[in-house]
Amino acid sequence: QQAELALQEAIRIAQESNDHVCLQHCLSWLYILEQKIFDSCVLLEHSVNKSLHFGLPYLASLGIQSLVQQRAFAGKAANKLMDALKDSDLLHWKHSLSELIDISIAQKTAIWRLYGRSTMALQQAQTLLSMNSLEAVNVGVQQNNTESFAVVLCHLAELHAEQGYFAAASEILKHLKERFPPNSQHAQLWMLFDQKIQFERAMNDGRYHVADSLVAGITALNSIEGVYRKAIVLKAQNQMSEAHKLLQKLLIHCQKIKNTEMVISVLLSIAELYWRSSCHTIALPVLLQALALAREYSLQYLASETVLNLAFSQLILGIPEQALNILHMAIEPVLAHGAVLDKGCAMFLVAKCQVASAASYAPQKKTEALESAILNLNEAKTYFAKVDCKEQLRDVLYFQARLFHTLGKTQERNKCAMLFRQLHQELPAHGVPLINAFK
């Protein structure tokens, strides 16, 4: 309220003085203050047009970047958004606006990750780091302590963690902690990413009590992420009704604030709850709703993940041939841009579908299908081992042992059985799910 009062006074004085430059600065601040109250795209478009008219490239470029961000969340065409950022980059280079070049690259990194193109996001992040490493650095002076630099490094840390390079992710986070101490302006960015990476590692390792202890820290930094992670822990601990209540509340809230990315993630988690409760047919409309949203908003990776979930639904409904057909639609983006855990889950699902489809084959063809499934399970095993996902590793080993037994390969079966036994003794003793869980 105090900022709004100061802004109103500035607008009044600027109008009296006929100061159009000051008015444009006021208009940009008006957008910042009121963007959470209502859809202020009109304000922003007006600001960009007027800034260009009065020769204010800095304000115009900031306006274009804010518009791109808003429209990315609104599901506008990706190619048009990238064209707009390209046009703003021309302004930056023309007027030597180095700070805005950094912001633009950081925004491209975030947008590529939103669209699920991790390779492109990694390329943009490396571009910013390479550009800044060429600048002369004064001894004892911390350079590049900007938000854009923090954003890029946080994305780099998470991208490395997703691929199982935890040591590299830790090094990046260590650098972030030194560059942005806990009491500094942008420290909450790395704090959130650090907590999320620790949470994922704990979940992969089956240490749900550790993951649960991290939820409070995540909630303090981002309440929506915190509630979602709490629901994931409850689901993993088989507290289905509590997880469902939490996810339903979160879904209503995210639909209200138009957080589409989280809406889709919540819908996928709800579908998984239905599977675990043996309500397989109820999960299908939920998944179709998620798929429609992902495609409408150009969220390619989430769309691929949803298709994998649909394939899994078809597998447990007894139509594995159809599941294999639609898997070909989704598996390429997952293998190209996905996290290691998702790659492992995808290859495990392909193997399950191959085995289920082989039931009706002639003996020779059935043997070939089972051998192909074993190769895919080997690939899945490599991915799960990379992120230390012991529960999934155990499931793969059990599945492989059964296949080797069917093929009469006793030595290989015994080796898988021994490794399975070692992991089973380490992990909590509950039934080994073969087809009632996708992730």
FENBELBEL-V313020 format. One record per residue. N is the residue number from 0. RES is the residue in three letters. PHI is phi in whole degrees, 0 to 359 (NA if undefined). PSI is psi in whole degrees, 0 to 359 (999 if undefined). OMEGA is omega in degrees with one decimal (NA if undefined). Layout:
# FENBELBEL-V313020
N;RES;PHI;PSI;OMEGA + N;RES;PHI;PSI;OMEGA
This chain:
# FENBELBEL-V313020
0;GLN;NA;321;179.6 + 1;GLN;296;320;179.3 + 2;ALA;296;320;179.6 + 3;GLU;295;320;178.5 + 4;LEU;297;317;178.7 + 5;ALA;297;320;-179.5 + 6;LEU;294;317;177.7 + 7;GLN;301;320;178.6 + 8;GLU;294;318;178.8 + 9;ALA;297;319;179.0 + 10;ILE;297;317;-178.9 + 11;ARG;298;315;-178.8 + 12;ILE;293;319;-179.8 + 13;ALA;296;321;178.2 + 14;GLN;294;319;178.8 + 15;GLU;295;325;-178.0 + 16;SER;271;357;-177.3 + 17;ASN;58;40;-177.2 + 18;ASP;264;95;-175.6 + 19;HIS;289;327;179.4 + 20;VAL;296;314;178.2 + 21;CYS;297;322;179.2 + 22;LEU;298;323;179.1 + 23;GLN;292;322;175.2 + 24;HIS;297;321;177.9 + 25;CYS;296;320;-178.7 + 26;LEU;296;321;178.5 + 27;SER;294;322;177.0 + 28;TRP;291;325;177.9 + 29;LEU;299;320;177.7 + 30;TYR;298;315;-178.2 + 31;ILE;299;318;-177.4 + 32;LEU;287;329;-171.9 + 33;GLU;253;2;-176.0 + 34;GLN;294;335;179.9 + 35;LYS;274;350;-178.0 + 36;ILE;272;316;179.9 + 37;PHE;208;170;-180.0 + 38;ASP;291;106;-171.3 + 39;SER;254;30;178.2 + 40;CYS;300;323;-179.1 + 41;VAL;298;315;177.4 + 42;LEU;303;316;-175.7 + 43;LEU;292;316;178.9 + 44;GLU;298;318;178.6 + 45;HIS;297;318;-179.9 + 46;SER;297;317;-179.5 + 47;VAL;297;313;-179.2 + 48;ASN;300;314;-178.4 + 49;LYS;291;322;180.0 + 50;SER;296;320;176.7 + 51;LEU;295;321;-179.0 + 52;HIS;296;320;-177.1 + 53;PHE;266;11;176.0 + 54;GLY;67;46;178.9 + 55;LEU;244;78;-173.9 + 56;PRO;299;326;-178.1 + 57;TYR;298;310;180.0 + 58;LEU;294;319;-179.4 + 59;ALA;299;316;-178.6 + 60;SER;294;317;177.2 + 61;LEU;300;321;178.3 + 62;GLY;296;317;179.3 + 63;ILE;298;317;-179.4 + 64;GLN;295;322;176.9 + 65;SER;294;321;177.1 + 66;LEU;297;317;179.0 + 67;VAL;300;317;179.7 + 68;GLN;299;313;179.5 + 69;GLN;300;316;-174.9 + 70;ARG;284;334;173.9 + 71;ALA;295;316;178.0 + 72;PHE;290;337;-179.5 + 73;ALA;272;359;175.0 + 74;GLY;83;24;177.8 + 75;LYS;289;163;-176.2 + 76;ALA;302;129;-175.4 + 77;ALA;298;321;-177.0 + 78;ASN;296;323;179.1 + 79;LYS;291;323;179.2 + 80;LEU;293;319;179.3 + 81;MET;292;327;175.5 + 82;ASP;296;320;179.0 + 83;ALA;296;319;178.2 + 84;LEU;293;325;177.2 + 85;LYS;297;318;178.7 + 86;ASP;296;320;178.9 + 87;SER;291;327;177.4 + 88;ASP;297;324;176.5 + 89;LEU;300;320;176.3 + 90;LEU;298;317;-177.5 + 91;HIS;299;310;-176.5 + 92;TRP;292;324;-179.1 + 93;LYS;296;322;-175.5 + 94;HIS;253;11;178.6 + 95;SER;54;47;179.7 + 96;LEU;267;78;-172.5 + 97;SER;298;324;-179.5 + 98;GLU;298;320;-179.1 + 99;LEU;286;332;174.0 + 100;ILE;298;315;178.1 + 101;ASP;300;314;-178.8 + 102;ILE;298;318;-178.9 + 103;SER;298;316;-179.6 + 104;ILE;294;319;178.3 + 105;ALA;297;321;179.4 + 106;GLN;292;320;176.8 + 107;LYS;298;320;177.0 + 108;THR;303;312;-178.0 + 109;ALA;293;321;-178.9 + 110;ILE;291;319;177.6 + 111;TRP;297;324;177.3 + 112;ARG;291;323;176.7 + 113;LEU;300;319;-179.8 + 114;TYR;281;354;177.1 + 115;GLY;84;23;179.2 + 116;ARG;252;81;-173.4 + 117;SER;294;328;-179.8 + 118;THR;297;316;178.6 + 119;MET;293;322;178.1 + 120;ALA;297;318;179.2 + 121;LEU;297;320;179.6 + 122;GLN;297;315;179.8 + 123;GLN;296;318;179.7 + 124;ALA;298;316;179.4 + 125;GLN;295;326;179.1 + 126;THR;299;313;-178.9 + 127;LEU;296;316;-179.4 + 128;LEU;295;321;179.5 + 129;SER;294;318;179.8 + 130;MET;299;316;-175.3 + 131;ASN;284;335;179.7 + 132;SER;289;343;-179.8 + 133;LEU;278;345;-177.7 + 134;GLU;284;149;176.8 + 135;ALA;290;134;-178.5 + 136;VAL;245;126;177.6 + 137;ASN;284;138;-178.4 + 138;VAL;297;131;177.6 + 139;GLY;83;0;-179.8 + 140;VAL;248;125;177.8 + 141;GLN;280;117;179.5 + 142;GLN;260;161;174.1 + 143;ASN;62;34;176.2 + 144;ASN;274;53;-176.1 + 145;THR;253;165;-179.7 + 146;GLU;298;320;-178.6 + 147;SER;299;320;178.7 + 148;PHE;295;319;178.7 + 149;ALA;295;317;-179.8 + 150;VAL;300;312;-177.6 + 151;VAL;297;316;-179.7 + 152;LEU;294;323;177.3 + 153;CYS;297;316;177.9 + 154;HIS;297;320;178.3 + 155;LEU;299;317;179.6 + 156;ALA;299;315;-178.3 + 157;GLU;291;321;178.2 + 158;LEU;298;320;177.9 + 159;HIS;293;318;180.0 + 160;ALA;297;321;179.7 + 161;GLU;298;330;-179.6 + 162;GLN;268;7;176.9 + 163;GLY;86;8;179.0 + 164;TYR;268;72;-173.0 + 165;PHE;289;327;178.7 + 166;ALA;296;317;178.5 + 167;ALA;295;318;178.4 + 168;ALA;299;320;179.1 + 169;SER;296;321;178.2 + 170;GLU;296;317;179.2 + 171;ILE;296;316;179.6 + 172;LEU;295;323;177.0 + 173;LYS;298;317;177.6 + 174;HIS;297;319;178.3 + 175;LEU;299;319;-179.7 + 176;LYS;296;324;178.4 + 177;GLU;287;319;-176.9 + 178;ARG;285;324;-179.8 + 179;PHE;235;86;-178.6 + 180;PRO;302;158;-174.6 + 181;PRO;308;331;-179.0 + 182;ASN;266;7;-178.4 + 183;SER;273;172;-169.7 + 184;GLN;298;316;-171.8 + 185;HIS;255;16;-176.8 + 186;ALA;296;329;-177.0 + 187;GLN;296;337;177.4 + 188;LEU;298;305;-178.2 + 189;TRP;290;330;178.1 + 190;MET;300;317;-179.8 + 191;LEU;294;314;-179.6 + 192;PHE;296;320;178.6 + 193;ASP;300;313;179.6 + 194;GLN;296;320;-179.6 + 195;LYS;295;318;179.3 + 196;ILE;295;316;177.7 + 197;GLN;298;320;179.4 + 198;PHE;298;312;-178.9 + 199;GLU;297;320;179.2 + 200;ARG;296;318;179.7 + 201;ALA;295;319;179.2 + 202;MET;294;317;178.8 + 203;ASN;300;323;-175.7 + 204;ASP;275;359;-179.7 + 205;GLY;76;14;179.1 + 206;ARG;267;74;-173.5 + 207;TYR;293;329;178.5 + 208;HIS;295;324;177.3 + 209;VAL;291;315;178.7 + 210;ALA;301;319;-179.7 + 211;ASP;296;323;-179.9 + 212;SER;291;338;179.7 + 213;LEU;276;345;-175.9 + 214;VAL;299;319;-178.0 + 215;ALA;300;318;179.2 + 216;GLY;295;319;178.6 + 217;ILE;294;318;-179.4 + 218;THR;298;321;180.0 + 219;ALA;297;328;-178.4 + 220;LEU;270;326;179.8 + 221;ASN;206;104;-172.1 + 222;SER;298;322;-178.7 + 223;ILE;295;312;177.8 + 224;GLU;301;320;-178.6 + 225;GLY;297;315;179.2 + 226;VAL;296;318;179.9 + 227;TYR;298;315;-179.3 + 228;ARG;294;323;177.4 + 229;LYS;299;318;179.3 + 230;ALA;296;321;178.9 + 231;ILE;297;318;178.9 + 232;VAL;296;315;179.3 + 233;LEU;300;319;178.9 + 234;LYS;297;317;179.6 + 235;ALA;295;330;179.8 + 236;GLN;272;10;178.4 + 237;ASN;63;26;173.7 + 238;GLN;265;74;-167.6 + 239;MET;294;314;-175.7 + 240;SER;294;320;178.5 + 241;GLU;295;317;178.9 + 242;ALA;297;318;-178.5 + 243;HIS;296;316;178.9 + 244;LYS;300;315;-178.5 + 245;LEU;296;316;-179.2 + 246;LEU;293;323;178.4 + 247;GLN;296;317;177.6 + 248;LYS;297;317;-179.7 + 249;LEU;295;322;179.8 + 250;LEU;298;314;179.6 + 251;ILE;299;316;-178.9 + 252;HIS;296;315;-177.6 + 253;CYS;291;327;175.1 + 254;GLN;294;324;-179.5 + 255;LYS;293;317;-178.3 + 256;ILE;268;3;176.6 + 257;LYS;61;43;173.6 + 258;ASN;268;81;-170.7 + 259;THR;296;320;-179.5 + 260;GLU;303;313;179.8 + 261;MET;289;326;177.2 + 262;VAL;304;314;-178.8 + 263;ILE;294;317;179.1 + 264;SER;299;320;179.0 + 265;VAL;294;317;179.0 + 266;LEU;299;320;178.0 + 267;LEU;296;321;178.5 + 268;SER;292;322;177.9 + 269;ILE;296;318;178.0 + 270;ALA;300;320;179.0 + 271;GLU;295;323;175.9 + 272;LEU;299;320;178.6 + 273;TYR;296;320;177.3 + 274;TRP;300;312;-176.0 + 275;ARG;295;338;177.4 + 276;SER;264;11;179.3 + 277;SER;62;26;175.1 + 278;CYS;258;64;-170.6 + 279;HIS;295;321;-176.8 + 280;THR;289;331;179.5 + 281;ILE;290;332;-178.5 + 282;ALA;291;331;-174.4 + 283;LEU;300;308;179.0 + 284;PRO;298;329;177.4 + 285;VAL;296;315;179.5 + 286;LEU;293;322;178.6 + 287;LEU;294;324;176.0 + 288;GLN;296;316;178.8 + 289;ALA;297;318;-179.2 + 290;LEU;295;318;178.9 + 291;ALA;299;317;179.3 + 292;LEU;294;315;-178.1 + 293;ALA;298;320;179.6 + 294;ARG;287;323;179.6 + 295;GLU;296;323;-175.8 + 296;TYR;261;13;176.3 + 297;SER;60;29;179.6 + 298;LEU;270;80;-168.8 + 299;GLN;300;318;-176.2 + 300;TYR;293;318;177.3 + 301;LEU;296;325;176.6 + 302;ALA;297;316;178.8 + 303;SER;297;318;179.0 + 304;GLU;297;322;178.9 + 305;THR;293;320;178.2 + 306;VAL;297;321;175.8 + 307;LEU;300;318;178.0 + 308;ASN;295;322;176.5 + 309;LEU;295;320;177.2 + 310;ALA;298;319;178.3 + 311;PHE;297;320;177.2 + 312;SER;300;316;-179.9 + 313;GLN;293;326;176.9 + 314;LEU;298;312;-176.6 + 315;ILE;284;346;174.5 + 316;LEU;270;1;172.6 + 317;GLY;91;22;176.3 + 318;ILE;234;67;-175.1 + 319;PRO;295;331;179.0 + 320;GLU;297;317;177.8 + 321;GLN;295;322;178.2 + 322;ALA;299;317;178.4 + 323;LEU;297;322;179.7 + 324;ASN;298;314;-177.1 + 325;ILE;280;343;176.0 + 326;LEU;298;325;179.7 + 327;HIS;298;335;178.6 + 328;MET;289;328;-168.2 + 329;ALA;252;337;-167.5 + 330;ILE;287;330;-177.7 + 331;GLU;297;309;177.4 + 332;PRO;299;327;179.4 + 333;VAL;294;315;179.6 + 334;LEU;290;330;-178.7 + 335;ALA;280;319;-170.8 + 336;HIS;237;356;-170.2 + 337;GLY;278;165;172.2 + 338;ALA;291;155;-177.5 + 339;VAL;301;320;179.8 + 340;LEU;299;318;179.1 + 341;ASP;294;322;176.8 + 342;LYS;298;316;179.1 + 343;GLY;298;315;179.0 + 344;CYS;298;321;-179.4 + 345;ALA;295;315;-179.6 + 346;MET;292;324;176.3 + 347;PHE;296;319;179.2 + 348;LEU;294;319;177.5 + 349;VAL;302;315;-179.6 + 350;ALA;297;318;178.3 + 351;LYS;300;316;-179.3 + 352;CYS;295;320;178.9 + 353;GLN;297;316;-179.4 + 354;VAL;294;316;-179.7 + 355;ALA;295;322;179.7 + 356;SER;291;328;-174.6 + 357;ALA;290;348;-176.7 + 358;ALA;302;327;-176.4 + 359;SER;262;4;-176.2 + 360;TYR;279;163;170.8 + 361;ALA;292;154;-174.4 + 362;PRO;311;312;-177.8 + 363;GLN;297;314;-179.4 + 364;LYS;293;325;179.4 + 365;LYS;296;317;178.8 + 366;THR;299;317;178.5 + 367;GLU;299;318;-179.3 + 368;ALA;296;318;-179.6 + 369;LEU;292;322;177.6 + 370;GLU;294;321;176.0 + 371;SER;296;321;178.2 + 372;ALA;296;322;178.8 + 373;ILE;297;319;177.5 + 374;LEU;298;318;178.5 + 375;ASN;294;325;176.7 + 376;LEU;293;325;175.7 + 377;ASN;298;318;178.2 + 378;GLU;295;316;178.0 + 379;ALA;300;320;-179.3 + 380;LYS;298;319;178.5 + 381;THR;299;316;-180.0 + 382;TYR;296;314;-177.9 + 383;PHE;295;323;179.1 + 384;ALA;296;326;-177.3 + 385;LYS;296;326;179.7 + 386;VAL;254;14;175.9 + 387;ASP;56;45;-178.2 + 388;CYS;265;87;-168.9 + 389;LYS;290;323;-179.1 + 390;GLU;298;314;179.3 + 391;GLN;293;323;176.9 + 392;LEU;300;316;179.2 + 393;ARG;299;317;-179.3 + 394;ASP;296;319;179.4 + 395;VAL;296;316;-179.4 + 396;LEU;297;319;178.5 + 397;TYR;298;315;-179.3 + 398;PHE;298;316;179.4 + 399;GLN;296;318;179.7 + 400;ALA;301;318;179.0 + 401;ARG;296;320;180.0 + 402;LEU;293;316;178.2 + 403;PHE;299;323;178.5 + 404;HIS;296;317;179.3 + 405;THR;298;322;-178.8 + 406;LEU;277;357;178.8 + 407;GLY;77;20;179.7 + 408;LYS;265;87;-171.1 + 409;THR;294;316;-177.2 + 410;GLN;299;312;178.8 + 411;GLU;296;320;178.9 + 412;ARG;299;315;-178.0 + 413;ASN;295;323;178.6 + 414;LYS;296;314;178.4 + 415;CYS;296;320;-179.6 + 416;ALA;296;322;179.6 + 417;MET;294;314;178.4 + 418;LEU;297;321;177.4 + 419;PHE;299;315;-178.3 + 420;ARG;299;318;179.4 + 421;GLN;300;314;-179.9 + 422;LEU;292;322;-176.8 + 423;HIS;295;328;177.8 + 424;GLN;287;331;177.9 + 425;GLU;286;323;-172.4 + 426;LEU;266;162;178.0 + 427;PRO;303;140;-175.8 + 428;ALA;276;91;170.5 + 429;HIS;226;168;-176.1 + 430;GLY;305;148;180.0 + 431;VAL;270;110;-179.5 + 432;PRO;284;128;178.4 + 433;LEU;264;312;-173.8 + 434;ILE;232;11;-178.3 + 435;ASN;256;14;174.8 + 436;ALA;209;132;180.0 + 437;PHE;274;315;179.2 + 438;LYS;242;999;NA
